[in-house]
Amino acid sequence: MWDEFKKFAIKGNVIDLAVGVIIGGAFGKIVSSLVGDVLMPLISLLTGGKHDITNLAIKVGNANLKYGAFLQNIIDFFIISFSIFLFVKFINRFTKKEEAAPVVEKIDRKEELLAEIRDLLREDKDIFRKNETS
């Protein structure tokens, strides 16, 4: 059982996943700082100087609709997804993609003859059908 666990834990995919989670957590902090400390103050200029839009709400009867928190989550989502897009695009520039060599099908003479016979039989079948309908 220990050997199976070692094989599982040492596989490249598990290690890549662990590294991705750690880097993702650190990247999440960077993006949160970007949103909270840089972009939201700029957006607050558009919303009348309110830096924290999460407190925006409308009272409808007894219900308190907190649309500010919803807007904040939408803004965070778009900024985070765009940041991840830029990060992946940046990283992909440095990774070399190995292009697959074109696969050349090698058909031997027997297969070539069989394909020709098949095509001739199809032609004969089509001619036979045309003669039957006439």
N, C-alpha and C positions, 0 to 999 in steps of 0.2 A: 504494500500500500504506500509506503514511503517513497519507493522508486517511482510509482505512478504519479505521486504528487510532485516530485522533483521534475519529472518530464513535463508535466502540465505547467508548472511555475516557470520553467526555463524556456518554454516555447516563446518564440519571438512575438507572437500576437499578445500574450499576456504582459510581457514587459513593455511593449509599445503602448498598450492600454494604460498601464500604470503611469508611464511617463506622460501620456496625454492627459490623464486626470490631474496630475500635479501641475503641469504647465497650464492646463485649463483653469485651475483654481487661481494661479498667480495672474493669468491673463484676465480673469474675471475681476480681480481687484483693480487692475489697471483700467479696465473699461468702466468700472463703477466710479472710479475717481474722475475719469474723463467726463462721464455724464454728470456727476454731482458737483464737481468743482470747476469745470470749464464750460460745458454746454448749457447746463441749467441756468447759470447766471445770465448767459446770453439770451436764453429763451424767456427768462423772467422779465427782460426788457420789453418783450412783446406782450406779456401778460399783465402789464401795469406795475412792474416792480416787485411782484410777488415771486420770491425765489423758490418757495416750496409750493408747488401746485397740487400736492397731494391733499391739501386741506380744502380745496375747492369743492363745494357741495351745493346742492339745491334741496330745499325742504319742500316735499310734496306730501301734504297731509301730515301724518305721523312719521312718514319715512324720510330718511335723510340720504339722498342719492349722492354718493361720493364719486363724482365723475373725475375729479382731479387725480385720484389714485389710479383710476383706469387710464387716463391720459399719460400719466407718468410711466406706467408699465408699457404702454404702446411705444412711447419715445425710447425707453430703455431697450425694448426689444429691437427696434430698428437700428439703433446705434450699435448694439452688441452684434447683431447679425451682419451689419455692414463692416464693422471692425474685424470680425472673423473672416469675412470674405476677403478683405484687404490683406489680412495676415496670411491666409492660405495662398492667395495669389502671389504674395511676396516670397513665401517659402517655396512655392512651385517653380519660381524662376531659378532657384539654386539646385533643385533636384533634376538630375538627368534622367529623362525617360528613355528607356531602352525601346527602340522601335523593333517590333517583331519582323523578322525576316520574311519576305513574301514566300508563301507556301506555293511551291510549284508541284502541281499534280503530275506524277509520272504515270502515264498510262501505257501499259504494255500492249503489244500488238494484238493479243487475243481480245482484250477488253475493247480495243478500237474496232476490231472486226465485229464483235458482238453488238456494239453501239450502232454500227452501220446496218447490220441485219435488222435490228429493232426499228430503226428509222424506215427502212424499206418495207417492213411488215406494216407499219403504221400507214404509210402511203398507199399500199395495196388495200388495206382495210378501208381507207377513206374513198378510194376509187370504187371499191365494191359497193359501198353504201350509196354512192352517187348513182351508180348504174341501177341499183334496186329501186330507187325512188323515181327514176325516169320512165 
